[in-house]
């Protein structure tokens, strides 16, 4: 009986050390990936700010109604004679 208990204790200790080792390394990897993600978010935020500033200056130069169909202020007119031929070509499977 003592042999069985000793074996069980040794196996339990080995599993405890293995899981502790895996847990510590997973924690270290998670911290490194979090720092990298923070850096990527910072770069994306700066890029977004620059693009937004360029877009705002472009819209002030061109007028406020240039992209009004994107904001829903104006209906987008997609009916064009040239594009109608292309659309009918797409929907016709025999061509």
ABEGO torsion letter per residue (X at the ends): XAAAAAAAAAAAAAAAAAAAAAAAAAAAAAAAAAAAAAAAAAAAAAAAAAAAAAAAAAAAAAEAAAAAAAAGABBBBABBAAAAAAAAAAABAAX
